[in-house]
Amino acid sequence: MSESNKYVPPKVWTWDAENGGEWAKINRPIAGPTHETVLPRGKHPLQLYSLGTPNGQKVTILLEELLTQSEKGAEYDAHLIRINVGDQFSSGFVEVNPNSKIPALLDTETGSRVFESGAILLYLAEKFGKFLPKQNAARTEVMNWLFWLQGSAPYLGGGFGHFYAYAPEKFEYPINRFTMEVKRQMDVLDRELSKHRYLGGDEYSIADMATWPWYGNLVLGEAYGAGEFLQVESYKNLRRWANEVLQRPAVQRGRKVNRTWGELSDQLHERHDATDFDLKTQDKLAPPSTT
């Protein structure tokens, strides 16, 4: 960067709503609702309000895995929250998640609201007694990796993904900074998965479900168009794990829910019943705009 283009922070920061690239219009420095809207309710106790991003996929993958375990109480309605038009700032959504981020879960059976994807995974795993070891040492190891992911993914999505793929201008420093960190994280995972079949040990768990939508998609070349840039082929153990998890039918279903982009066959905008996956054509279109 030349000296003439060097940025000097002002004494007092002010919000420039136009500065931020593709997602600028959904970012703001204040919380709270922007409009009044009542969230829809379906027929099941579990009401999910989400979008099929990596954080959204975590939860729908777990719910589909629970259903494969014959947990009928895990039936759910997945309502589409279109963050590009600001659905997450509706009064109804803010009531469930005051942080205005997807996913958010309402358990009408217990009256509990659950927000933050990691918290939802933990809540559901404990509610149904699945995919989280009961023995203390094994449980702790799974929790280690669950919390590792919750702390690491922002470097991938909000850091690397933003500056490499979405920022209105490309600058060397932030791309180099976050590329270095993402590659370090992939190396952490690759080394761990050289010793164990799954994260946290030899049993599939919520640690894998949390991590796969971020780093599994990345190492399989499905994120940010950055596979070659990041040399993902070199992470052999991570790729082995990513491919194995992808073969699970529940993962293949869960990654489609609330997805509104890509191949039409990979999209299920809303999910209210297991038979929704059997549709030959995806006519589960997004509901009318609430904004």
C-alpha positions as CSV (number, residue, x, y, z in Angstrom):
1,M,0.0,0.0,0.0
2,S,1.5,3.4,-0.9
3,E,2.0,6.1,1.7
4,S,-0.6,8.3,0.0
5,N,-3.3,5.5,0.5
6,K,-2.4,4.7,4.0
7,Y,-5.4,4.7,6.3
8,V,-5.3,6.8,9.4
9,P,-8.0,6.0,12.0
10,P,-10.1,9.0,13.0
11,K,-10.2,10.1,16.6
12,V,-13.9,9.1,16.7
13,W,-15.2,6.3,14.5
14,T,-18.4,6.9,12.6
15,W,-20.6,4.4,10.7
16,D,-20.4,4.4,7.0
17,A,-23.3,2.2,5.9
18,E,-22.0,1.9,2.4
19,N,-18.5,0.7,3.4
20,G,-18.4,-3.1,3.8
21,G,-19.0,-4.8,0.5
22,E,-21.6,-7.4,-0.4
23,W,-23.0,-7.7,3.1
24,A,-22.8,-4.1,4.1
25,K,-26.5,-3.5,4.3
26,I,-27.1,-6.1,7.0
27,N,-24.3,-4.9,9.3
28,R,-24.9,-2.0,11.8
29,P,-23.4,-0.9,15.1
30,I,-26.7,-1.1,17.0
31,A,-28.9,-4.0,18.2
32,G,-32.6,-4.5,18.4
33,P,-35.4,-4.9,15.8
34,T,-36.0,-2.7,12.8
35,H,-39.5,-3.9,12.1
36,E,-42.4,-5.7,13.7
37,T,-43.0,-9.3,12.5
38,V,-44.4,-12.3,14.2
39,L,-42.3,-15.4,13.5
40,P,-44.2,-18.4,11.9
41,R,-44.9,-21.5,13.9
42,G,-45.0,-25.0,12.6
43,K,-46.5,-28.2,14.0
44,H,-43.5,-29.6,15.8
45,P,-42.1,-28.7,19.3
46,L,-38.8,-27.6,17.8
47,Q,-39.0,-24.5,15.7
48,L,-35.8,-23.5,13.9
49,Y,-35.2,-20.1,12.3
50,S,-32.2,-20.3,10.1
51,L,-30.4,-20.2,6.8
52,G,-28.2,-22.9,5.2
53,T,-24.9,-21.3,6.0
54,P,-22.2,-23.3,7.8
55,N,-23.7,-22.2,11.2
56,G,-27.2,-23.1,10.1
57,Q,-26.0,-26.5,8.7
58,K,-24.6,-27.5,12.1
59,V,-28.1,-27.6,13.6
60,T,-30.0,-29.2,10.7
61,I,-27.3,-31.9,10.4
62,L,-27.7,-32.8,14.1
63,L,-31.5,-32.8,13.9
64,E,-31.4,-35.1,10.9
65,E,-28.9,-37.4,12.7
66,L,-31.2,-37.5,15.7
67,L,-34.1,-38.5,13.5
68,T,-32.0,-41.4,12.1
69,Q,-31.7,-42.6,15.7
70,S,-35.5,-42.8,15.9
71,E,-35.8,-39.7,18.1
72,K,-39.3,-38.7,17.1
73,G,-39.1,-35.7,19.4
74,A,-36.4,-34.3,17.1
75,E,-39.0,-33.6,14.4
76,Y,-38.7,-29.9,13.5
77,D,-39.9,-27.1,11.4
78,A,-37.1,-25.1,9.7
79,H,-38.2,-21.6,8.7
80,L,-36.1,-19.6,6.3
81,I,-34.5,-16.4,7.6
82,R,-33.1,-14.4,4.7
83,I,-30.3,-12.4,6.2
84,N,-29.7,-10.6,2.9
85,V,-33.0,-8.7,3.4
86,G,-32.9,-8.4,7.1
87,D,-35.3,-11.0,8.4
88,Q,-33.0,-11.4,11.4
89,F,-33.9,-7.9,12.6
90,S,-37.6,-8.6,12.9
91,S,-39.1,-8.2,16.4
92,G,-40.0,-11.9,16.4
93,F,-36.5,-13.0,15.6
94,V,-34.9,-10.6,18.0
95,E,-37.2,-12.1,20.7
96,V,-35.7,-15.5,20.1
97,N,-32.1,-14.2,19.5
98,P,-31.3,-10.7,20.7
99,N,-28.0,-11.0,18.8
100,S,-29.9,-11.1,15.5
101,K,-27.8,-14.0,14.1
102,I,-28.9,-17.3,12.7
103,P,-29.6,-20.0,13.8
104,A,-32.1,-19.6,16.6
105,L,-34.2,-22.4,18.1
106,L,-37.4,-22.3,20.0
107,D,-38.4,-25.4,22.0
108,T,-42.1,-25.0,22.6
109,E,-42.1,-28.1,24.7
110,T,-39.9,-26.5,27.4
111,G,-40.4,-22.8,26.5
112,S,-36.7,-22.5,26.0
113,R,-35.1,-20.2,23.4
114,V,-31.6,-21.2,22.3
115,F,-29.3,-19.1,20.3
116,E,-25.6,-19.5,19.2
117,S,-25.1,-22.6,17.1
118,G,-22.8,-24.3,19.6
119,A,-25.3,-23.8,22.4
120,I,-28.1,-25.3,20.2
121,L,-25.9,-28.4,19.5
122,L,-25.2,-28.8,23.2
123,Y,-28.8,-28.3,24.1
124,L,-30.1,-30.9,21.7
125,A,-27.4,-33.4,22.4
126,E,-28.2,-33.2,26.2
127,K,-32.0,-33.2,25.6
128,F,-31.9,-36.4,23.6
129,G,-28.8,-38.0,25.1
130,K,-27.1,-38.5,21.8
131,F,-23.8,-37.6,20.1
132,L,-22.2,-36.4,23.3
133,P,-20.4,-39.0,25.5
134,K,-21.6,-39.4,29.0
135,Q,-18.2,-40.5,30.4
136,N,-16.4,-37.4,31.7
137,A,-13.1,-37.7,29.9
138,A,-14.6,-38.4,26.5
139,R,-17.3,-35.7,27.0
140,T,-14.6,-33.2,27.9
141,E,-12.6,-34.0,24.8
142,V,-15.7,-33.5,22.5
143,M,-16.4,-30.2,24.3
144,N,-12.8,-29.2,23.7
145,W,-13.3,-29.4,20.0
146,L,-16.8,-27.9,20.0
147,F,-15.5,-24.8,21.8
148,W,-12.4,-24.8,19.5
149,L,-14.7,-24.6,16.5
150,Q,-16.8,-21.8,18.0
151,G,-13.6,-19.8,18.5
152,S,-11.9,-20.7,15.3
153,A,-14.7,-20.4,12.7
154,P,-14.9,-16.6,12.8
155,Y,-11.3,-16.4,11.6
156,L,-12.4,-18.5,8.6
157,G,-15.8,-16.9,7.8
158,G,-15.5,-13.3,9.1
159,G,-11.7,-13.1,8.5
160,F,-10.5,-15.1,5.6
161,G,-13.8,-15.5,3.7
162,H,-14.6,-11.8,4.1
163,F,-11.3,-10.4,2.9
164,Y,-10.6,-13.1,0.2
165,A,-14.1,-13.3,-1.3
166,Y,-16.4,-10.5,-0.2
167,A,-14.5,-7.4,0.6
168,P,-15.0,-4.6,-2.0
169,E,-11.2,-4.2,-2.2
170,K,-8.5,-6.7,-1.9
171,F,-5.6,-5.9,0.4
172,E,-2.5,-8.0,1.0
173,Y,-2.2,-7.7,4.7
174,P,-5.6,-9.0,5.9
175,I,-5.6,-11.8,3.3
176,N,-2.1,-12.9,4.4
177,R,-3.0,-12.6,8.1
178,F,-6.2,-14.7,7.9
179,T,-4.8,-17.2,5.3
180,M,-2.0,-17.9,7.7
181,E,-4.4,-18.5,10.6
182,V,-6.8,-20.7,8.5
183,K,-3.9,-22.9,7.3
184,R,-2.7,-23.2,10.9
185,Q,-6.2,-24.3,11.9
186,M,-6.4,-26.8,9.1
187,D,-3.0,-28.2,10.2
188,V,-4.4,-28.5,13.8
189,L,-7.3,-30.6,12.5
190,D,-5.2,-32.6,10.1
191,R,-2.8,-33.6,12.9
192,E,-5.6,-34.5,15.3
193,L,-7.4,-36.6,12.7
194,S,-4.2,-38.5,12.0
195,K,-4.7,-40.0,15.5
196,H,-8.5,-40.4,15.6
197,R,-11.3,-41.2,13.2
198,Y,-13.3,-38.3,14.4
199,L,-12.8,-35.1,16.4
200,G,-12.8,-35.9,20.0
201,G,-12.0,-39.6,19.5
202,D,-13.3,-42.6,17.6
203,E,-17.1,-41.8,18.0
204,Y,-19.0,-39.4,15.8
205,S,-20.2,-36.4,17.8
206,I,-21.5,-32.9,17.9
207,A,-17.8,-31.8,17.5
208,D,-17.8,-33.2,14.0
209,M,-21.2,-31.8,13.2
210,A,-20.1,-28.3,14.3
211,T,-16.8,-28.4,12.4
212,W,-17.7,-30.1,9.1
213,P,-19.9,-27.3,7.6
214,W,-16.9,-24.9,8.0
215,Y,-13.7,-26.9,7.5
216,G,-15.2,-29.9,5.8
217,N,-16.6,-27.8,3.1
218,L,-13.4,-25.8,2.9
219,V,-11.1,-28.7,2.5
220,L,-13.4,-30.3,-0.1
221,G,-13.2,-27.1,-2.2
222,E,-16.8,-25.9,-1.5
223,A,-16.1,-22.6,0.2
224,Y,-15.0,-19.3,-1.2
225,G,-13.5,-20.8,-4.3
226,A,-10.3,-21.0,-2.3
227,G,-9.3,-24.7,-2.6
228,E,-6.2,-24.2,-4.8
229,F,-5.2,-21.0,-3.0
230,L,-5.2,-22.8,0.3
231,Q,-3.6,-26.0,-1.1
232,V,-6.4,-28.1,0.5
233,E,-5.1,-31.3,-1.2
234,S,-2.2,-31.4,1.3
235,Y,-4.4,-32.0,4.3
236,K,-4.9,-35.7,3.8
237,N,-6.4,-36.7,7.2
238,L,-8.7,-33.7,7.2
239,R,-9.9,-34.6,3.7
240,R,-10.4,-38.2,4.7
241,W,-12.6,-37.2,7.6
242,A,-14.5,-34.6,5.5
243,N,-15.3,-37.2,2.8
244,E,-16.4,-39.7,5.4
245,V,-18.7,-37.3,7.1
246,L,-20.2,-36.2,3.8
247,Q,-21.3,-39.8,3.1
248,R,-23.7,-39.8,6.0
249,P,-27.3,-39.5,4.7
250,A,-28.2,-37.2,7.6
251,V,-25.4,-34.8,6.6
252,Q,-26.5,-34.9,3.0
253,R,-30.1,-34.0,4.1
254,G,-29.1,-31.4,6.7
255,R,-26.9,-29.4,4.4
256,K,-29.8,-28.8,2.1
257,V,-32.2,-27.3,4.7
258,N,-32.8,-23.6,4.4
259,R,-30.4,-23.4,1.5
260,T,-31.3,-21.0,-1.3
261,W,-28.3,-21.1,-3.6
262,G,-26.4,-23.6,-5.7
263,E,-28.0,-26.6,-7.6
264,L,-31.7,-26.7,-7.2
265,S,-31.4,-30.3,-6.1
266,D,-29.3,-29.1,-3.1
267,Q,-32.0,-26.7,-1.9
268,L,-34.8,-27.2,0.5
269,H,-35.9,-23.6,1.4
270,E,-38.1,-24.7,4.3
271,R,-38.5,-28.1,6.0
272,H,-41.7,-29.0,7.9
273,D,-41.8,-32.8,7.4
274,A,-39.4,-35.6,6.4
275,T,-41.2,-36.1,3.2
276,D,-40.1,-32.6,2.0
277,F,-36.8,-34.3,1.0
278,D,-38.7,-36.6,-1.4
279,L,-40.0,-33.8,-3.6
280,K,-38.9,-34.3,-7.2
281,T,-38.8,-30.6,-7.8
282,Q,-37.9,-28.1,-5.1
283,D,-41.1,-26.0,-5.0
284,K,-40.6,-25.1,-1.4
285,L,-40.0,-21.5,-2.3
286,A,-39.1,-18.7,0.2
287,P,-42.1,-17.1,1.9
288,P,-43.0,-13.5,0.9
289,S,-40.7,-10.8,2.1
290,T,-41.5,-9.6,5.7
291,T,-39.6,-6.3,5.2
